[in-house]
Amino acid sequence: MKITFIKPNMGRTKDGRPYRDRACMEPLTFAVLAGLLPEGDQAVLYDDRLEDVPYGEATDLAAINVEVYTARRAYEIAAEYRRRKVPVVLGGCHASMAPEEAATFADAVVIGDAERSWPRLIEDARQGCLQPVYRDETPAVIHGVHTDWSIFRGKRYLPLRLTQFSRGCHNQCEYCATAALYQGMHPHRPVEEVIEELQTQHAPLVFFVDDNITADSEAAKELFRRLIPLHCRWVGQASLDFVRDHELVNLMQRSGCAGLVIGFETLEISNLRQMGKACNALTPYDEALTVIRRMGLMVWAALLFGYDADTPAGIRAAVDWTIAQKFCFAAYNILTPYPATPLYARLQAEGRLRYERWWLHPDYHFGDAVFHPAQMPAETLTDLCIEARRTFNHPWSIARRLWDRHTNARDLWSIATYLTYNPLFRREVFKKQSMQLGYYDTPPVPNNCFETADFTD
């Protein structure tokens, strides 16, 4: 049997052309699923961010990953495959959060992690009896993962190897889709399995895509101890509270950690309380940043604008703060209600949503505020985030932030990394602004073939 994996694009740029991402990473999900296929089955990946989808190529099953920003495009692709009588399965975070919606565009929907349900789905597809729903509700431990990176061969991705140790996060932030999906669970792979996987690779840089690699500190310590002899260089994502555990900090540094994505989110304590991000109760962050600089880590700071205490002056002050801290990168995200999150439910109850299903709405464009903020018009919030990106990514800012001898200018590798990726990300962030989601003006038409599917079991 032949399975065609599809990684959808977001949509079209302002000039009407399909967005081509020059800074995209390998979509690890498909390498994991390819590694679970029985011997003899064939898998091929088409990444819509890099290449056209060859609908005319013969295949037995189209498996499409759906994220909230790619949902409209994913449904367009699914509709075309189904028009050609190819069965379609949809999975991914958005399909798990909005399965009833996804089911109207698919023959099957995978809810949650796929390691245990995927083999059953493949066998059902082989027999021609796909079920409408495949669900895994108990991801206690992730094991038996044999990642097949061969499906990425010949594609132009950033030169780093993606892997994963854990999923989920113990934090329960109001806005977070990961928190809503995993409900505080934090399953992880056996450390030995991860080490064996990395020993087969010779990548110059490894990216752990874990939502929060330090959420289970004892498990993280075991992983970091085993990484030390490998002498690899790695980056990942972690919540700010890791700095409180001195043993964890020491092991992380010795294991080869070169940088972290950290969600600082806001400088306003009342915002932290409203979003429920207790792990950031270290404001004004000075002590935490002292530890991070002592470790020599390059930081990708994530900030979230739009909570009720945010004002235009406060947002501009936060941008000035990120530049003064000389962070390697910064993401200025508009607070966006994802489906099935507490934030979505709250804003909906308060009548503050501009569009109910903004990810499919024809008037929504990437980077728009989709709700009514407390302290400013939605359009002002949108404009402030655009201004923030322009200010941080200005050539003057890039030059100023480079010269931190503890982090960005710590050594030749750090300088080269900084100077390579800052101009690249600067180009990409402005290409994405105001994109139309999906390729076509007319939304894809659903086929309600599974109206009786049971999504509650």
C-alpha positions as CSV (number, residue, x, y, z in Angstrom):
1,M,0.0,0.0,0.0
2,K,1.2,3.5,-0.7
3,I,0.6,6.3,1.8
4,T,1.0,10.0,0.7
5,F,1.8,12.3,3.6
6,I,0.9,16.0,3.1
7,K,2.2,19.0,5.2
8,P,-0.1,21.8,4.2
9,N,0.9,25.4,3.5
10,M,-0.8,28.3,5.2
11,G,-2.0,30.1,2.1
12,R,-1.2,33.0,-0.3
13,T,1.0,36.0,0.2
14,K,-0.3,39.5,-0.4
15,D,0.7,39.3,-4.0
16,G,-1.5,36.3,-4.5
17,R,1.3,33.7,-4.8
18,P,1.5,30.5,-2.7
19,Y,3.6,31.1,0.4
20,R,7.0,29.4,0.1
21,D,8.7,29.1,3.5
22,R,12.5,29.5,3.2
23,A,12.9,28.8,6.9
24,C,10.9,25.6,7.5
25,M,12.0,22.6,9.5
26,E,11.4,18.9,8.9
27,P,7.8,17.9,9.8
28,L,8.8,15.3,12.4
29,T,5.3,13.8,12.7
30,F,5.5,12.2,9.3
31,A,8.9,10.6,9.9
32,V,7.4,9.0,13.1
33,L,4.4,7.7,11.2
34,A,6.5,6.4,8.4
35,G,8.6,4.5,10.9
36,L,5.4,2.8,12.1
37,L,4.4,1.4,8.7
38,P,4.6,-2.3,8.1
39,E,7.4,-3.6,5.9
40,G,6.5,-3.4,2.3
41,D,4.3,-0.3,2.5
42,Q,5.5,2.8,0.7
43,A,5.4,6.3,2.1
44,V,6.1,9.6,0.3
45,L,5.9,13.1,1.7
46,Y,4.8,16.3,-0.2
47,D,5.4,19.5,1.7
48,D,3.0,22.1,0.4
49,R,5.3,24.8,1.9
50,L,8.1,23.9,-0.5
51,E,6.5,22.2,-3.5
52,D,3.2,21.5,-5.4
53,V,1.1,18.6,-4.4
54,P,0.9,16.1,-7.3
55,Y,-2.7,15.0,-7.0
56,G,-2.5,12.9,-10.1
57,E,0.1,10.6,-8.6
58,A,-1.4,7.2,-7.7
59,T,-1.8,6.6,-4.0
60,D,-4.0,4.5,-1.7
61,L,-4.3,6.9,1.2
62,A,-3.7,10.7,1.8
63,A,-2.7,11.5,5.4
64,I,-2.8,15.2,6.1
65,N,-1.6,17.1,9.1
66,V,-3.9,19.9,10.3
67,E,-2.9,22.9,12.4
68,V,-5.1,25.8,13.1
69,Y,-3.4,28.1,10.6
70,T,-3.3,25.5,7.9
71,A,-6.8,24.1,8.4
72,R,-8.4,25.8,5.5
73,R,-5.6,24.8,3.1
74,A,-5.7,21.2,4.6
75,Y,-9.4,21.0,3.8
76,E,-8.8,22.2,0.2
77,I,-6.2,19.5,-0.3
78,A,-8.5,16.9,1.3
79,A,-11.4,17.9,-0.9
80,E,-9.3,17.5,-4.1
81,Y,-8.1,14.0,-3.0
82,R,-11.6,12.9,-2.2
83,R,-12.8,14.3,-5.5
84,R,-10.3,11.8,-7.1
85,K,-11.7,9.0,-4.9
86,V,-8.6,8.8,-2.7
87,P,-9.4,8.1,1.0
88,V,-8.3,10.9,3.3
89,V,-7.3,10.8,7.0
90,L,-6.8,14.0,8.9
91,G,-4.8,14.3,12.1
92,G,-2.7,16.8,14.1
93,C,-3.5,19.3,16.8
94,H,-6.4,21.1,15.1
95,A,-8.1,17.9,14.0
96,S,-7.8,16.7,17.7
97,M,-9.3,20.0,19.0
98,A,-12.0,20.3,16.4
99,P,-12.7,16.7,15.3
100,E,-16.4,17.3,14.2
101,E,-15.2,20.0,11.8
102,A,-12.3,17.9,10.5
103,A,-14.6,14.9,10.0
104,T,-16.7,16.8,7.4
105,F,-13.6,16.9,5.1
106,A,-12.2,13.4,5.7
107,D,-12.9,9.7,5.7
108,A,-11.2,9.3,9.1
109,V,-9.9,11.6,11.8
110,V,-7.1,10.7,14.3
111,I,-7.7,12.3,17.7
112,G,-4.6,12.6,20.0
113,D,-1.3,10.9,19.6
114,A,-1.2,8.4,16.8
115,E,1.4,5.8,17.8
116,R,-1.2,3.2,19.0
117,S,-4.0,4.1,16.6
118,W,-2.0,4.5,13.4
119,P,-1.2,0.7,12.9
120,R,-4.9,-0.1,13.3
121,L,-5.9,2.7,10.8
122,I,-3.4,1.4,8.2
123,E,-4.7,-2.1,8.5
124,D,-8.3,-0.9,8.2
125,A,-7.3,1.2,5.1
126,R,-5.7,-1.9,3.6
127,Q,-9.0,-3.8,4.1
128,G,-11.1,-0.9,2.8
129,C,-13.0,-0.4,6.1
130,L,-11.7,2.9,7.6
131,Q,-13.5,3.9,10.7
132,P,-14.5,7.6,11.1
133,V,-12.6,8.1,14.3
134,Y,-9.3,6.8,15.7
135,R,-8.6,8.0,19.2
136,D,-5.8,7.5,21.8
137,E,-6.8,8.9,25.2
138,T,-4.1,7.4,27.4
139,P,-0.6,8.5,26.2
140,A,1.1,7.4,29.5
141,V,4.4,6.5,27.8
142,I,5.6,7.0,24.2
143,H,7.7,4.0,23.2
144,G,8.6,2.0,20.2
145,V,9.2,5.1,18.0
146,H,11.5,4.3,15.1
147,T,11.8,7.6,13.2
148,D,12.2,7.2,9.4
149,W,14.0,10.4,8.2
150,S,14.3,9.0,4.7
151,I,11.0,10.7,3.7
152,F,12.8,14.1,4.0
153,R,15.5,13.1,1.5
154,G,16.0,15.7,-1.3
155,K,13.9,18.4,0.4
156,R,15.2,21.8,1.4
157,Y,14.8,22.1,5.2
158,L,16.9,24.0,7.7
159,P,20.1,22.1,8.6
160,L,19.0,20.7,12.0
161,R,17.7,17.3,13.0
162,L,14.3,17.2,14.9
163,T,13.6,14.7,17.6
164,Q,11.3,14.4,20.6
165,F,11.6,13.2,24.1
166,S,8.3,14.3,25.7
167,R,4.9,15.7,24.8
168,G,2.5,18.0,26.7
169,C,3.2,20.2,29.7
170,H,2.2,20.3,33.4
171,N,1.2,24.0,33.1
172,Q,-2.4,24.8,32.4
173,C,-2.2,28.2,30.7
174,E,-5.6,29.4,29.5
175,Y,-4.6,30.1,25.9
176,C,-2.5,27.0,25.3
177,A,-3.7,24.3,22.8
178,T,-1.2,21.9,24.2
179,A,-2.6,22.2,27.7
180,A,-6.1,21.7,26.5
181,L,-5.1,18.6,24.4
182,Y,-2.9,16.9,27.1
183,Q,-4.8,18.0,30.2
184,G,-1.6,18.2,32.3
185,M,-0.2,14.9,31.1
186,H,3.5,14.8,30.1
187,P,4.4,11.4,28.6
188,H,7.9,10.8,27.5
189,R,9.9,8.3,25.5
190,P,12.4,5.9,27.2
191,V,15.7,7.7,27.4
192,E,17.6,4.8,25.8
193,E,15.4,5.0,22.8
194,V,16.2,8.7,22.3
195,I,19.9,8.1,22.8
196,E,20.0,5.3,20.3
197,E,18.2,7.4,17.7
198,L,20.6,10.3,18.1
199,Q,23.6,8.0,17.9
200,T,22.6,7.1,14.3
201,Q,22.6,10.8,13.3
202,H,25.4,13.1,12.5
203,A,23.5,16.4,12.5
204,P,25.3,19.6,13.5
205,L,22.4,20.7,15.6
206,V,19.5,18.8,17.2
207,F,16.1,20.4,18.0
208,F,14.0,18.8,20.7
209,V,10.5,19.8,19.6
210,D,9.1,19.0,23.1
211,D,6.4,21.5,24.2
212,N,8.4,21.8,27.5
213,I,11.4,19.6,27.8
214,T,11.9,20.4,31.5
215,A,8.3,19.9,32.6
216,D,9.3,16.6,34.3
217,S,12.6,17.7,35.8
218,E,13.7,14.2,36.9
219,A,13.1,12.7,33.5
220,A,14.9,15.6,31.9
221,K,17.9,15.2,34.2
222,E,18.1,11.5,33.1
223,L,18.1,12.5,29.5
224,F,20.7,15.3,29.9
225,R,23.0,12.9,31.8
226,R,22.9,10.5,28.8
227,L,23.4,13.3,26.3
228,I,26.7,14.4,27.8
229,P,28.9,11.7,26.3
230,L,27.4,12.3,22.8
231,H,28.9,15.8,22.7
232,C,26.0,17.1,20.6
233,R,24.7,20.6,20.4
234,W,21.0,21.0,20.9
235,V,18.2,23.5,21.3
236,G,14.7,23.1,22.7
237,Q,11.7,24.7,24.4
238,A,11.3,25.1,28.2
239,S,9.3,27.0,30.7
240,L,11.2,29.7,32.6
241,D,11.0,27.9,36.0
242,F,13.8,25.5,35.0
243,V,16.3,28.1,36.4
244,R,15.2,27.2,39.9
245,D,16.7,23.7,39.8
246,H,20.5,24.1,40.0
247,E,21.2,20.5,39.2
248,L,18.9,20.7,36.2
249,V,20.7,23.8,35.0
250,N,24.1,22.2,35.4
251,L,23.1,19.1,33.5
252,M,21.4,21.0,30.8
253,Q,24.5,23.1,30.2
254,R,26.9,20.1,30.2
255,S,24.6,18.1,27.9
256,G,25.2,20.6,25.0
257,C,22.2,22.9,25.3
258,A,22.9,25.9,23.0
259,G,19.6,27.8,23.1
260,L,16.0,27.7,24.2
261,V,12.6,29.0,23.2
262,I,11.1,30.5,26.3
263,G,7.6,31.9,26.7
264,F,8.1,35.1,28.7
265,E,4.7,36.1,27.4
266,T,4.3,39.4,29.3
267,L,5.9,41.8,31.7
268,E,2.5,42.4,33.5
269,I,1.9,40.4,36.6
270,S,-1.9,40.7,36.2
271,N,-1.7,39.2,32.7
272,L,0.3,36.3,34.1
273,R,-2.5,35.7,36.7
274,Q,-5.2,35.9,34.1
275,M,-3.5,33.5,31.7
276,G,-2.7,31.1,34.6
277,K,1.1,31.0,33.8
278,A,2.4,30.3,37.4
279,C,5.7,29.1,36.0
280,N,6.6,32.7,35.1
281,A,6.2,34.0,38.7
282,L,9.8,35.2,38.5
283,T,9.1,38.7,37.4
284,P,10.9,41.0,36.6
285,Y,12.9,38.1,35.2
286,D,16.3,39.5,36.2
287,E,17.4,36.6,38.3
288,A,16.2,34.1,35.7
289,L,18.0,35.9,32.9
290,T,21.2,36.0,35.0
291,V,21.2,32.2,35.2
292,I,20.4,31.9,31.5
293,R,23.3,34.2,30.5
294,R,25.7,32.4,32.8
295,M,24.7,29.2,30.9
296,G,25.6,31.0,27.6
297,L,22.2,30.2,26.1
298,M,20.9,31.9,23.0
299,V,17.2,32.8,23.7
300,W,14.2,32.9,21.4
301,A,11.8,35.0,23.5
302,A,8.1,34.5,22.9
303,L,5.7,37.3,23.9
304,L,2.0,37.3,23.8
305,F,0.1,40.6,23.4
306,G,-3.6,41.2,23.9
307,Y,-4.4,40.2,27.5
308,D,-6.6,42.6,29.4
309,A,-3.8,44.6,31.1
310,D,-2.0,45.3,27.9
311,T,-1.9,48.9,26.6
312,P,-0.1,50.4,23.6
313,A,2.5,51.9,25.9
314,G,3.0,48.6,27.7
315,I,3.4,46.7,24.5
316,R,6.0,49.1,23.2
317,A,7.9,48.9,26.5
318,A,7.9,45.1,26.2
319,V,9.5,45.4,22.8
320,D,12.2,47.8,24.1
321,W,12.8,45.3,26.9
322,T,13.4,42.4,24.5
323,I,15.9,44.5,22.5
324,A,17.7,45.6,25.7
325,Q,18.0,42.0,26.8
326,K,19.7,41.2,23.4
327,F,17.6,38.1,22.8
328,C,18.8,36.2,19.7
329,F,15.2,36.1,18.4
330,A,11.8,37.2,19.5
331,A,8.3,36.2,18.5
332,Y,5.5,38.8,19.1
333,N,2.3,36.8,19.0
334,I,-1.2,38.2,19.1
335,L,-3.3,36.5,21.7
336,T,-5.3,34.1,19.6
337,P,-8.2,31.8,20.8
338,Y,-7.6,28.3,19.6
339,P,-10.7,26.0,19.5
340,A,-11.4,24.0,22.6
341,T,-9.2,26.1,24.8
342,P,-10.5,27.9,28.0
343,L,-9.5,31.2,26.3
344,Y,-11.8,30.5,23.4
345,A,-14.7,29.6,25.7
346,R,-14.1,32.7,27.8
347,L,-14.0,35.2,24.9
348,Q,-16.9,33.5,23.3
349,A,-19.0,33.8,26.5
350,E,-18.0,37.5,26.8
351,G,-19.0,38.2,23.3
352,R,-15.5,39.4,22.3
353,L,-14.8,37.1,19.3
354,R,-14.8,39.0,15.9
355,Y,-15.3,35.7,14.1
356,E,-16.5,32.4,15.5
357,R,-14.3,30.1,13.4
358,W,-11.6,32.7,12.4
359,W,-9.4,30.1,10.9
360,L,-12.0,29.5,8.1
361,H,-13.4,33.0,7.9
362,P,-12.8,34.7,4.5
363,D,-12.1,38.1,6.2
364,Y,-9.3,36.8,8.4
365,H,-5.7,37.3,7.4
366,F,-2.6,36.0,9.2
367,G,-1.6,38.3,11.9
368,D,-5.0,39.9,12.5
369,A,-6.5,40.2,16.0
370,V,-9.6,38.0,16.1
371,F,-11.1,39.3,19.3
372,H,-11.8,42.7,20.9
373,P,-9.1,43.6,23.4
374,A,-9.9,45.3,26.7
375,Q,-7.7,48.4,26.3
376,M,-7.6,49.1,22.5
377,P,-9.4,48.4,19.2
378,A,-8.5,45.1,17.6
379,E,-6.9,46.9,14.6
380,T,-4.6,48.7,17.0
381,L,-3.4,45.5,18.5
382,T,-2.7,44.1,15.0
383,D,-0.7,47.3,14.1
384,L,1.3,47.2,17.4
385,C,2.4,43.6,16.7
386,I,3.5,44.5,13.2
387,E,5.3,47.5,14.6
388,A,7.0,45.2,17.2
389,R,8.3,42.9,14.5
390,R,9.6,45.8,12.4
391,T,11.4,47.3,15.4
392,F,13.0,44.1,16.7
393,N,14.0,42.9,13.2
394,H,15.4,46.2,12.0
395,P,19.0,46.0,10.9
396,W,20.0,48.4,13.7
397,S,18.4,46.1,16.3
398,I,20.1,43.0,14.7
399,A,23.5,44.7,14.9
400,R,22.9,45.9,18.5
401,R,21.7,42.6,19.8
402,L,24.6,40.6,18.4
403,W,27.2,42.0,20.8
404,D,26.4,40.0,23.9
405,R,29.6,38.1,24.7
406,H,27.8,35.7,27.0
407,T,25.3,34.5,24.4
408,N,25.0,35.6,20.8
409,A,28.7,36.5,20.5
410,R,30.0,33.8,22.8
411,D,31.9,31.9,20.2
412,L,32.2,31.7,16.4
413,W,29.4,29.1,16.2
414,S,27.0,31.5,18.0
415,I,28.0,34.5,15.9
416,A,27.6,32.5,12.7
417,T,24.2,31.1,13.8
418,Y,23.0,34.6,14.8
419,L,24.1,36.2,11.6
420,T,22.7,33.4,9.4
421,Y,19.2,33.2,10.9
422,N,18.3,36.7,11.9
423,P,18.2,38.0,8.3
424,L,16.4,34.9,7.2
425,F,13.7,35.1,9.9
426,R,13.4,38.9,9.2
427,R,12.4,38.1,5.6
428,E,10.0,35.4,6.5
429,V,8.1,37.3,9.2
430,F,7.1,40.1,6.8
431,K,6.2,37.7,4.0
432,K,3.6,36.0,6.3
433,Q,1.9,39.2,7.5
434,S,-1.6,39.6,6.1
435,M,-1.6,36.3,4.3
436,Q,-4.9,34.9,3.2
437,L,-5.4,31.4,4.6
438,G,-5.9,28.8,2.0
439,Y,-5.3,29.2,-1.8
440,Y,-8.9,29.9,-3.0
441,D,-11.4,32.7,-2.2
442,T,-14.2,30.2,-1.9
443,P,-14.0,28.1,1.3
444,P,-13.8,24.3,0.8
445,V,-17.1,22.6,0.8
446,P,-17.5,19.9,3.5
447,N,-19.0,16.5,2.8
448,N,-21.0,15.6,5.9
449,C,-20.6,11.9,5.5
450,F,-19.9,11.2,9.2
451,E,-22.6,13.2,10.9
452,T,-23.3,10.2,13.2
453,A,-19.6,9.7,14.2
454,D,-19.1,9.3,17.9
455,F,-16.5,11.8,19.1
456,T,-17.2,11.3,22.8
457,D,-16.1,7.8,23.6
